[in-house]
Amino acid sequence: MDLFLHAIKERLSDNAEFARIPVCAEHLAISVAYHASLGYSPPWIGYYASLDNIMVGAAAFKGRPINGRVEIAYGTFENQRQKGIGTAICRTLVQLALRTDPSVVVTARTLMEENASCKILRKNGFVNKGIVTDADDGDVWEWVYDKG
């Protein structure tokens, strides 16, 4: 699976190619505003994922690393689910993080229930480290990528 990540640019006006794609346009303004609030700092930004020139999902770092840790987030567009794309998006984010900073600890958070994201994280070498309290989502499971 040859997945490609397309960087979401800093300003909404610079993202016309995504604004023309309905499935991307739905979240574009939110992503731009989110990364603007954190300080736009490539590669620790948001992305759209494509496969064979079709947009299939979204991916992001939830800001640049803090204390040597970075959190990832990803999603597959509704019509692209259950095709292994979420697993590929997650893997690509981990690879990008470690290429940029081999010492960074890559984390992810999920609801405290077995779901598709838990399966994706396990397939990509993440280990559930237990419950943490997320400022936005309350109690969630935190997953850490096992480099070993």
Accessible surface in RSA format (square Angstrom, percent):
REM  Atomic radii and reference values for relative SASA: ProtOr
REM  Chains: A
REM  Algorithm: Lee & Richards
REM  Probe-radius: 1.40
REM  Slices: 20
REM RES _ NUM      All-atoms   Total-Side   Main-Chain    Non-polar    All polar
REM                ABS   REL    ABS   REL    ABS   REL    ABS   REL    ABS   REL
RES MET A   1   125.44  65.0  42.37  28.0  83.07 197.8  54.85  46.6  70.59  93.5
RES ASP A   2   127.84  89.5 113.79 113.3  14.05  33.2  34.62  81.5  93.21  93.0
RES LEU A   3    24.43  13.6   2.85   2.0  21.58  54.2   3.08   2.2  21.35  57.5
RES PHE A   4   120.53  60.3 119.18  73.8   1.36   3.5 120.53  73.1   0.00   0.0
RES LEU A   5    24.14  13.4   9.81   7.0  14.33  36.0   9.81   6.9  14.33  38.6
RES HIS A   6    50.75  27.7  47.31  32.9   3.44   8.8  34.40  35.4  16.35  19.0
RES ALA A   7    43.01  39.6  34.10  52.6   8.92  20.3  34.10  48.0   8.92  23.6
RES ILE A   8     8.44   4.8   8.25   6.1   0.20   0.5   8.25   5.9   0.20   0.5
RES LYS A   9    82.58  40.3  81.64  50.1   0.94   2.2  69.82  62.8  12.76  13.6
RES GLU A  10    79.21  45.5  72.80  55.1   6.41  15.3  12.06  23.3  67.14  54.8
RES ARG A  11   139.76  58.7 137.89  70.3   1.87   4.5  57.32  78.3  82.43  50.0
RES LEU A  12    91.74  51.1  82.64  59.1   9.09  22.9  82.65  58.0   9.09  24.5
RES SER A  13    97.20  82.1  61.94  82.7  35.26  81.2  59.60 126.9  37.59  52.7
RES ASP A  14    60.57  42.4  48.33  48.1  12.24  28.9  14.93  35.1  45.65  45.5
RES ASN A  15     0.01   0.0   0.00   0.0   0.01   0.0   0.01   0.0   0.00   0.0
RES ALA A  16    51.91  47.7  46.65  72.0   5.26  12.0  51.22  72.1   0.68   1.8
RES GLU A  17    64.88  37.2  61.50  46.5   3.38   8.0  43.24  83.6  21.64  17.7
RES PHE A  18     3.20   1.6   3.20   2.0   0.00   0.0   3.20   1.9   0.00   0.0
RES ALA A  19    55.17  50.7  37.86  58.4  17.31  39.4  38.20  53.8  16.97  45.0
RES ARG A  20   173.97  73.0 144.38  73.6  29.59  70.5  77.30 105.6  96.67  58.6
RES ILE A  21    54.77  31.2  53.83  40.1   0.94   2.3  54.77  39.4   0.00   0.0
RES PRO A  22   104.07  75.9  97.15  88.6   6.92  25.2 102.89  84.9   1.18   7.4
RES VAL A  23    46.80  30.8  45.11  40.8   1.68   4.0  45.80  39.8   0.99   2.7
RES CYS A  24     0.00   0.0   0.00   0.0   0.00   0.0   0.00   0.0   0.00   0.0
RES ALA A  25    43.10  39.6  25.73  39.7  17.37  39.5  26.52  37.3  16.58  43.9
RES GLU A  26   127.58  73.2  94.51  71.5  33.07  78.7  43.29  83.7  84.29  68.8
RES HIS A  27    69.55  38.0  69.43  48.3   0.12   0.3  49.09  50.6  20.46  23.8
RES LEU A  28     4.53   2.5   4.53   3.2   0.00   0.0   4.53   3.2   0.00   0.0
RES ALA A  29    55.36  50.9  50.23  77.5   5.13  11.7  51.13  72.0   4.22  11.2
RES ILE A  30   126.30  71.9 122.13  91.0   4.17  10.1 125.68  90.5   0.63   1.7
RES SER A  31    20.91  17.7  15.88  21.2   5.03  11.6  16.39  34.9   4.52   6.3
RES VAL A  32    18.97  12.5  14.95  13.5   4.02   9.7  18.01  15.6   0.96   2.6
RES ALA A  33    61.11  56.2  50.78  78.4  10.33  23.5  56.72  79.9   4.39  11.6
RES TYR A  34    79.48  37.1  73.22  41.7   6.27  16.3  68.56  51.5  10.92  13.5
RES HIS A  35     8.78   4.8   8.78   6.1   0.00   0.0   7.65   7.9   1.13   1.3
RES ALA A  36    61.27  56.3  37.48  57.8  23.79  54.1  41.81  58.9  19.46  51.5
RES SER A  37    91.23  77.1  48.18  64.3  43.05  99.2  50.86 108.3  40.37  56.6
RES LEU A  38    70.71  39.4  50.70  36.3  20.01  50.3  55.47  39.0  15.24  41.0
RES GLY A  39    33.50  41.3   0.00   N/A  33.50  41.3  27.80  76.3   5.70  12.8
RES TYR A  40    56.23  26.3  28.23  16.1  28.00  72.9  21.87  16.4  34.36  42.4
RES SER A  41    26.39  22.3  22.78  30.4   3.61   8.3   6.96  14.8  19.43  27.2
RES PRO A  42    82.64  60.2  61.57  56.1  21.07  76.6  61.77  51.0  20.87 129.7
RES PRO A  43    30.57  22.3  29.51  26.9   1.06   3.8  30.43  25.1   0.14   0.9
RES TRP A  44    21.76   8.7  20.07   9.7   1.69   4.0   4.83   2.6  16.93  27.5
RES ILE A  45     2.80   1.6   2.80   2.1   0.00   0.0   2.80   2.0   0.00   0.0
RES GLY A  46     1.80   2.2   0.00   N/A   1.80   2.2   0.79   2.2   1.01   2.3
RES TYR A  47    14.76   6.9  14.37   8.2   0.39   1.0  10.28   7.7   4.49   5.5
RES TYR A  48     1.80   0.8   1.80   1.0   0.00   0.0   1.40   1.1   0.40   0.5
RES ALA A  49     0.00   0.0   0.00   0.0   0.00   0.0   0.00   0.0   0.00   0.0
RES SER A  50     7.79   6.6   7.36   9.8   0.43   1.0   2.06   4.4   5.73   8.0
RES LEU A  51    30.63  17.1  28.42  20.3   2.21   5.5  28.87  20.3   1.76   4.7
RES ASP A  52   119.28  83.6  93.19  92.8  26.09  61.7  35.18  82.8  84.10  83.9
RES ASN A  53   154.25 106.4 119.00 115.0  35.24  84.9  30.67  73.8 123.58 119.4
RES ILE A  54   101.35  57.7  97.96  73.0   3.39   8.2 101.35  73.0   0.00   0.0
RES MET A  55    31.20  16.2  20.63  13.7  10.57  25.2  20.63  17.5  10.57  14.0
RES VAL A  56     2.53   1.7   2.53   2.3   0.00   0.0   2.53   2.2   0.00   0.0
RES GLY A  57     0.00   0.0   0.00   N/A   0.00   0.0   0.00   0.0   0.00   0.0
RES ALA A  58    30.74  28.3  30.70  47.4   0.04   0.1  30.70  43.2   0.04   0.1
RES ALA A  59     4.03   3.7   0.00   0.0   4.03   9.2   1.66   2.3   2.37   6.3
RES ALA A  60    19.47  17.9  19.47  30.0   0.00   0.0  19.47  27.4   0.00   0.0
RES PHE A  61     0.00   0.0   0.00   0.0   0.00   0.0   0.00   0.0   0.00   0.0
RES LYS A  62    71.62  34.9  50.50  31.0  21.12  50.3  27.73  25.0  43.90  46.8
RES GLY A  63     6.68   8.2   0.00   N/A   6.68   8.2   6.46  17.7   0.22   0.5
RES ARG A  64   119.78  50.3 111.54  56.9   8.24  19.6  36.26  49.6  83.52  50.6
RES PRO A  65    36.21  26.4  18.68  17.0  17.53  63.7  18.68  15.4  17.53 108.9
RES ILE A  66   126.89  72.2 120.04  89.4   6.85  16.5 123.59  89.0   3.30   9.0
RES ASN A  67   143.91  99.2 102.95  99.5  40.96  98.6  37.50  90.3 106.40 102.8
RES GLY A  68    38.74  47.8   0.00   N/A  38.74  47.8  29.62  81.3   9.11  20.4
RES ARG A  69    92.84  39.0  87.83  44.8   5.01  11.9  39.47  53.9  53.38  32.4
RES VAL A  70     4.01   2.6   0.42   0.4   3.59   8.7   4.01   3.5   0.00   0.0
RES GLU A  71    30.95  17.8  27.10  20.5   3.86   9.2   9.26  17.9  21.70  17.7
RES ILE A  72     3.52   2.0   0.00   0.0   3.52   8.5   0.00   0.0   3.52   9.6
RES ALA A  73    38.60  35.5  33.42  51.6   5.18  11.8  38.40  54.1   0.19   0.5
RES TYR A  74    43.24  20.2  11.63   6.6  31.61  82.3  16.69  12.5  26.55  32.7
RES GLY A  75    32.01  39.5   0.00   N/A  32.01  39.5  30.68  84.2   1.32   3.0
RES THR A  76    16.87  12.0  10.22  10.4   6.65  15.9   6.49   8.7  10.38  15.7
RES PHE A  77    14.44   7.2  11.32   7.0   3.12   8.1  14.44   8.8   0.00   0.0
RES GLU A  78   134.58  77.3 120.54  91.2  14.04  33.4  60.96 117.9  73.62  60.1
RES ASN A  79   112.00  77.2  88.99  86.0  23.00  55.4  47.01 113.1  64.98  62.8
RES GLN A  80    22.08  12.3  21.88  16.0   0.21   0.5   0.00   0.0  22.08  16.8
RES ARG A  81   126.01  52.9 111.90  57.0  14.11  33.6  43.32  59.2  82.69  50.1
RES GLN A  82   190.17 106.3 139.42 101.9  50.75 120.8  56.37 120.0 133.80 101.5
RES LYS A  83   113.11  55.2  88.89  54.5  24.21  57.7  71.52  64.4  41.59  44.3
RES GLY A  84    39.07  48.2   0.00   N/A  39.07  48.2  27.34  75.0  11.73  26.3
RES ILE A  85     3.02   1.7   2.02   1.5   1.00   2.4   2.02   1.5   1.00   2.7
RES GLY A  86     6.40   7.9   0.00   N/A   6.40   7.9   1.59   4.4   4.81  10.8
RES THR A  87    19.63  14.0  19.21  19.5   0.42   1.0  16.64  22.4   2.99   4.5
RES ALA A  88     1.58   1.4   1.45   2.2   0.12   0.3   1.45   2.0   0.12   0.3
RES ILE A  89     0.00   0.0   0.00   0.0   0.00   0.0   0.00   0.0   0.00   0.0
RES CYS A  90     0.00   0.0   0.00   0.0   0.00   0.0   0.00   0.0   0.00   0.0
RES ARG A  91    96.59  40.6  95.99  48.9   0.60   1.4  36.85  50.4  59.75  36.2
RES THR A  92    30.04  21.4  29.86  30.3   0.18   0.4  20.76  27.9   9.29  14.0
RES LEU A  93     0.00   0.0   0.00   0.0   0.00   0.0   0.00   0.0   0.00   0.0
RES VAL A  94     6.78   4.5   6.78   6.1   0.00   0.0   6.78   5.9   0.00   0.0
RES GLN A  95    87.29  48.8  82.06  60.0   5.24  12.5  29.91  63.7  57.38  43.5
RES LEU A  96    28.19  15.7  28.19  20.2   0.00   0.0  28.19  19.8   0.00   0.0
RES ALA A  97     0.00   0.0   0.00   0.0   0.00   0.0   0.00   0.0   0.00   0.0
RES LEU A  98    38.90  21.7  34.84  24.9   4.07  10.2  35.28  24.8   3.62   9.8
RES ARG A  99   170.21  71.5 137.85  70.3  32.36  77.1  78.90 107.8  91.32  55.3
RES THR A 100    63.06  44.9  30.79  31.2  32.28  76.9  32.41  43.5  30.65  46.3
RES ASP A 101    44.34  31.1  42.76  42.6   1.59   3.8  12.77  30.0  31.58  31.5
RES PRO A 102   100.22  73.0  90.27  82.3   9.95  36.2  91.11  75.2   9.11  56.6
RES SER A 103    87.27  73.7  66.46  88.7  20.81  47.9  53.60 114.1  33.67  47.2
RES VAL A 104     0.15   0.1   0.00   0.0   0.15   0.4   0.15   0.1   0.00   0.0
RES VAL A 105    48.96  32.2  48.25  43.7   0.71   1.7  48.96  42.5   0.00   0.0
RES VAL A 106     0.31   0.2   0.00   0.0   0.31   0.7   0.00   0.0   0.31   0.8
RES THR A 107     5.31   3.8   5.31   5.4   0.00   0.0   0.19   0.3   5.12   7.7
RES ALA A 108     2.40   2.2   2.40   3.7   0.00   0.0   2.40   3.4   0.00   0.0
RES ARG A 109    81.20  34.1  54.95  28.0  26.26  62.5   8.03  11.0  73.17  44.3
RES THR A 110    10.76   7.7   2.12   2.2   8.64  20.6  10.76  14.5   0.00   0.0
RES LEU A 111   107.21  59.7 104.65  74.9   2.56   6.4 104.65  73.5   2.56   6.9
RES MET A 112    85.60  44.3  56.46  37.4  29.13  69.4  56.18  47.8  29.41  39.0
RES GLU A 113    93.84  53.9  87.94  66.5   5.90  14.0  29.43  56.9  64.41  52.6
RES GLU A 114   109.60  62.9  83.20  62.9  26.40  62.8  65.32 126.3  44.28  36.2
RES ASN A 115    43.41  29.9  30.15  29.1  13.26  31.9  33.53  80.7   9.88   9.6
RES ALA A 116    71.07  65.3  61.73  95.3   9.34  21.3  63.80  89.8   7.27  19.3
RES SER A 117    33.78  28.5  31.13  41.5   2.65   6.1  22.75  48.5  11.03  15.4
RES CYS A 118     0.00   0.0   0.00   0.0   0.00   0.0   0.00   0.0   0.00   0.0
RES LYS A 119   125.93  61.4 123.40  75.7   2.53   6.0  67.49  60.7  58.44  62.2
RES ILE A 120    28.27  16.1  28.27  21.1   0.00   0.0  28.27  20.4   0.00   0.0
RES LEU A 121     0.36   0.2   0.36   0.3   0.00   0.0   0.36   0.3   0.00   0.0
RES ARG A 122   115.56  48.5  98.28  50.1  17.28  41.1  52.98  72.4  62.58  37.9
RES LYS A 123   142.91  69.7 102.35  62.8  40.57  96.6  67.73  61.0  75.18  80.1
RES ASN A 124    16.44  11.3   5.50   5.3  10.95  26.4   7.86  18.9   8.59   8.3
RES GLY A 125    31.68  39.1   0.00   N/A  31.68  39.1  30.05  82.5   1.63   3.6
RES PHE A 126     6.89   3.4   0.00   0.0   6.89  17.9   0.00   0.0   6.89  19.7
RES VAL A 127    64.46  42.4  61.42  55.6   3.03   7.3  64.46  56.0   0.00   0.0
RES ASN A 128    50.72  35.0  28.90  27.9  21.82  52.5  16.07  38.7  34.66  33.5
RES LYS A 129   133.43  65.1  97.05  59.5  36.38  86.6  52.21  47.0  81.22  86.5
RES GLY A 130    27.67  34.1   0.00   N/A  27.67  34.1  26.92  73.9   0.75   1.7
RES ILE A 131   107.32  61.1  77.40  57.7  29.92  72.1  77.40  55.7  29.92  81.2
RES VAL A 132    42.63  28.0  36.07  32.7   6.56  15.8  42.63  37.0   0.00   0.0
RES THR A 133   104.73  74.5  77.80  78.9  26.93  64.2  55.46  74.5  49.27  74.5
RES ASP A 134    13.33   9.3  10.73  10.7   2.60   6.2   0.92   2.2  12.41  12.4
RES ALA A 135   111.71 102.7  63.62  98.2  48.09 109.4  75.56 106.4  36.16  95.8
RES ASP A 136   124.89  87.5  89.30  88.9  35.58  84.1  25.45  59.9  99.44  99.2
RES ASP A 137    89.66  62.8  62.23  61.9  27.43  64.9  14.88  35.0  74.78  74.6
RES GLY A 138    31.21  38.5   0.00   N/A  31.21  38.5  27.70  76.0   3.52   7.9
RES ASP A 139    79.45  55.7  61.45  61.2  18.00  42.6   9.79  23.0  69.66  69.5
RES VAL A 140     4.34   2.9   4.34   3.9   0.00   0.0   4.34   3.8   0.00   0.0
RES TRP A 141    48.88  19.6  48.88  23.7   0.00   0.0  35.86  19.1  13.02  21.1
RES GLU A 142    19.05  10.9  19.05  14.4   0.00   0.0   0.82   1.6  18.23  14.9
RES TRP A 143     1.30   0.5   1.30   0.6   0.00   0.0   1.30   0.7   0.00   0.0
RES VAL A 144    23.60  15.5  23.05  20.9   0.55   1.3  23.05  20.0   0.55   1.5
RES TYR A 145    51.10  23.9  44.21  25.2   6.90  17.9   5.54   4.2  45.57  56.2
RES ASP A 146    81.40  57.0  66.84  66.5  14.55  34.4  17.52  41.2  63.88  63.7
RES LYS A 147    97.46  47.5  63.30  38.8  34.16  81.3  55.38  49.9  42.08  44.8
RES GLY A 148   106.27 131.0   0.00   N/A 106.27 131.0  55.78 153.1  50.48 113.1
END  Absolute sums over single chains surface
CHAIN  1 A     8159.9       6308.7       1851.2       4654.4       3505.5
END  Absolute sums over all chains
TOTAL          8159.9       6308.7       1851.2       4654.4       3505.5
